[in-house]
Amino acid sequence: MGMCTDFHDLLECTLNFEKGLVMKNELLDNLNQLHTTELGVVRMKRNLSLETDDVVKWCKDKISSASAIITRNGKNWYIDVDGCIITVNAYSYTIITAHKGKS
């Protein structure tokens, strides 16, 4: 989130920041519901060159990392962490995909 440059933006920025925290906590509070499909596992392992067999646990660890930047846009959560982007459906908590972030 960018810094407020004008005094009148302070309230709006504060409210947006608080909303972001609420939404971030919503995802973190529901990590136990995180899951994916068999095709999702194949796609994420291919996109990120993962060696692990437990892709869901790998994603949970990344999402709960202190360095994770979690945002919500429409029906999806986007987690930007350690050079990758993880996409999670906000209603079903299905991990849709994960790929390397743009450099």
C-alpha positions as CSV (number, residue, x, y, z in Angstrom):
1,M,0.0,0.0,0.0
2,G,1.3,3.4,-0.9
3,M,1.9,6.3,1.5
4,C,-0.7,9.0,1.9
5,T,0.6,12.2,0.3
6,D,-2.2,14.6,1.4
7,F,-3.8,15.0,4.8
8,H,-7.3,14.5,3.4
9,D,-6.3,11.0,2.2
10,L,-5.4,9.9,5.7
11,L,-8.9,8.7,6.7
12,E,-9.4,6.9,3.4
13,C,-6.0,5.2,3.6
14,T,-6.6,4.2,7.2
15,L,-10.0,2.7,6.4
16,N,-8.5,0.8,3.4
17,F,-5.6,-0.5,5.5
18,E,-8.1,-1.7,8.2
19,K,-10.2,-3.4,5.5
20,G,-7.1,-5.1,4.1
21,L,-6.2,-6.4,7.6
22,V,-9.7,-7.8,8.0
23,M,-9.6,-9.5,4.7
24,K,-6.1,-10.8,5.3
25,N,-7.2,-12.2,8.6
26,E,-10.2,-13.9,6.9
27,L,-7.9,-15.9,4.6
28,L,-5.4,-16.7,7.4
29,D,-8.3,-17.7,9.7
30,N,-9.5,-20.2,7.1
31,L,-6.2,-21.8,6.1
32,N,-7.5,-25.2,7.3
33,Q,-10.1,-25.1,4.5
34,L,-7.4,-24.6,1.8
35,H,-7.4,-27.3,-0.9
36,T,-6.8,-27.8,-4.6
37,T,-7.6,-30.3,-7.4
38,E,-5.4,-32.9,-8.8
39,L,-4.9,-30.7,-11.9
40,G,-4.1,-27.8,-9.6
41,V,-1.3,-29.8,-8.0
42,V,0.1,-30.7,-11.4
43,R,-0.2,-27.1,-12.6
44,M,1.5,-25.6,-9.5
45,K,4.3,-28.2,-9.5
46,R,5.0,-27.5,-13.2
47,N,4.8,-23.6,-12.9
48,L,7.0,-23.4,-9.8
49,S,9.2,-26.4,-10.4
50,L,8.2,-27.8,-7.0
51,E,9.6,-31.1,-5.7
52,T,7.1,-31.4,-2.9
53,D,4.2,-33.8,-3.0
54,D,2.2,-31.7,-0.5
55,V,1.5,-28.6,-2.6
56,V,-1.3,-27.5,-0.2
57,K,1.0,-27.5,2.8
58,W,3.6,-25.6,0.7
59,C,1.0,-23.0,-0.1
60,K,-0.2,-22.7,3.5
61,D,3.3,-22.1,4.6
62,K,3.8,-19.4,2.0
63,I,0.5,-17.7,2.8
64,S,1.1,-17.6,6.5
65,S,4.6,-16.2,6.0
66,A,5.3,-12.8,7.4
67,S,6.5,-11.6,4.0
68,A,3.3,-12.6,2.2
69,I,1.4,-9.7,0.6
70,I,-2.3,-10.8,0.6
71,T,-4.9,-8.9,-1.5
72,R,-8.4,-9.6,-2.7
73,N,-9.7,-8.7,-6.0
74,G,-13.3,-9.8,-6.7
75,K,-13.7,-13.5,-6.1
76,N,-10.0,-14.3,-5.6
77,W,-7.2,-13.8,-3.1
78,Y,-3.8,-13.1,-4.6
79,I,-0.8,-13.9,-2.4
80,D,2.5,-12.4,-3.5
81,V,5.4,-14.1,-1.6
82,D,8.9,-15.2,-2.3
83,G,8.8,-14.4,-6.0
84,C,5.6,-16.2,-6.7
85,I,1.9,-15.4,-6.9
86,I,-0.7,-17.8,-5.4
87,T,-4.3,-17.5,-6.5
88,V,-7.1,-18.7,-4.1
89,N,-10.8,-18.6,-4.7
90,A,-12.2,-16.5,-1.8
91,Y,-15.4,-18.5,-1.4
92,S,-14.3,-22.1,-1.7
93,Y,-10.7,-21.6,-0.5
94,T,-9.6,-23.6,-3.6
95,I,-6.0,-22.9,-4.7
96,I,-6.5,-22.2,-8.3
97,T,-2.9,-21.8,-9.4
98,A,0.5,-20.5,-8.5
99,H,3.2,-19.2,-10.7
100,K,6.4,-17.2,-10.7
101,G,6.0,-13.5,-10.2
102,K,7.0,-11.0,-12.8
103,S,10.6,-9.8,-12.4
